[in-house]
Amino acid sequence: MEHSTTPGDSATDGGSAGTVQERPAAGAVPPDPTVPGGDRTPTRLPAAFHRLWTAAVVSGLGDGLRYTALPLLAASVSRAPGDVAAVTVAGMLPWLLFGLLVGVLADRVDRRTLMWTTDLVRGVLVAAFAVLLAVGEPSIPLIVAFAFAVGSAQVVFDTAAGAFLPAVVGPAQLGVANGRLMSAQVLTSQFIGPPIAGVVFAFSVAWLFAVDAFTFVLAAVLVLSIRVPRREPGADGTGVGRDVIEGLRWLNRHRVLRDQSVIFAAMALVSGALLGIFVLYVNDHLGLGSLGYGLLMACFALGNVAVAPLVPRLRARWGDRSALTAAVLVVILTLTSLAVLPVPVVAGLSLLLFGAAAMTWMVVTVTVRQELVPDALLGRVTSTYRMIGFGANPLGALAAGVTATLIGIRPMLAAGAALVAVVAVTFRSGLGSQTAVHEHVGKDPGEA
C-alpha cells in the first residue's frame, strides 16, 4: 500500500474497537464507547485488518526503496537540476490529472479488486523497469515515463484503499486502524526502506527494483486474501462528468469537511515550502551538513511514527475540535520557532512536533471522512481531498524558492505560519467537534 492515512468529541473512542460490521447507513451515528453501554464490542481488530496491515508494511518497504532510488538514479544519469526535478514532478502529476476520474472509478467498482489488480500492474511495471536497467542504460525520459506510470497506478490504489478500510473494520475501530496503518507505512517507507535502498543501489540498481516489484506482488496476494462482502457499485453510471460533479458538490455543501480541505491545502502548501528549502535552511542558518540534514528529517518522520498510534486515544480524550486545533497551533508554533530561533536543537524539536501535528491531522481527518461520507461517494471525496494535498505540496515547494529569494528563508517561514493561522481562523468550521458534525449526519450536506 502506498502512503503515500472519528467521531469526535466523544463519539468514538479510538482506543476501543468494534467487531467487524456493516458500515452504518447514511444518517446512522456510530456507537459512543464513552457512554456506558455505548460500545460493548471487543477491542480486537479482525484478521482481515491484519492482512491489510501486513500488505501496508510490505508495500511501504518497497515504497521506501523506490522513492529513494529514483532521484539517485536520475542524478546518476544527469546532473541538471531540472532533469532530477522532472522525475519527482512526474510521480505527483497523475494526482492532478486523474484524481477526480479515479474517484469515480473507486465508487463504481469493487475496491478490493481494484487494489489487488493495481498492485499486480505495478509489480509488472516495476519488474519490466528492472529488466530494462539490467540489460541497458537508463535515460531521463525512461525514468520520467516510469515515474509517471507508477504514479498513475498509485493514484488508483490510494483512492481505492482510502475508501476500503470501512469495509474491513467496524466504525468504532476506524481511528485505531488508521493510526496503525499510517505508522506502519511511515516506519517502513521513511526509516527502513531508504537506508536499505542506499546500500542496494550501490550494489545493483536492477536488483533494487526487482525487490520493489516483489513487494507489490506480495501485497496484491495479501489484499486478494482479505474476505469482505463484495460491494455494489455506488455511482449510477449515468456519466463520468456527472459523477465527478456530484462528488465535488457533496464536499462543497458539507461545511465541516469542506473547511477541513481548505485548511489541509494551506498546511500542505506550507509543508511543501518548508521541506522544499529546508536543506538550505540547514546549511545557511544552522551551519550543518548532510548528516545534520538527514538527522533533522528523521526527526520529522519520528514525529509521524510516534504519534500515529496515540491519535485515537488523544481524540477520544480531547475531542476532534481540540485535537485538530492543537495540530494547527503546533504547526504555527514550529514554523515560528524555526523563523525566530535558528538553533539545531530547536530545529530538531520543531521538526519532531511538526511531524506529530501533521500525522494527528491526517489520522483524525481521514477517519472523519470514512465515518461521515456515504459509501457511494467515499472514493470521489477521498480522491478530491488527496488531489488538494498533492497539488498544494509541490506548489508550496515552488513558491518557497521564489519567496525565499525575495524576502529570505526565515521571513518566509514566518509568513507560512501567518498563512496557516489566517486560514484556520477563516475556515474554523473545519476544526469543529465531531459532536457538532453528528448533528448533521443524515441531513442534506447543505445543512451541515
Salt bridges, closest charged atoms under 4 A:
GLU2 OE2 - ARG66 NH2 3.14
GLU2 OE2 - ARG122 NH1 2.41
ASP63 OD2 - HIS3 ND1 3.78
ASP63 OD1 - ARG66 NH2 3.02
ASP107 OD1 - ARG111 NH2 2.71
ASP107 OD2 - ARG380 NE 2.66
ASP110 OD2 - ARG230 NH1 3.83
ASP119 OD1 - ARG122 NH2 2.54
ASP158 OD2 - ARG386 NH1 3.74
ASP212 OD2 - ARG66 NH1 2.78
ASP243 OD2 - ARG108 NH2 2.70
GLU246 OE1 - ARG380 NH1 3.02
ASP259 OD1 - ARG258 NE 3.23
ASP320 OD1 - ARG315 NE 2.42
GLU371 OE1 - ARG315 NH2 3.56
ASP375 OD1 - ARG111 NH1 2.90
ASP375 OD2 - ARG231 NH2 3.15
ASP444 OD1 - ARG253 NH2 2.46
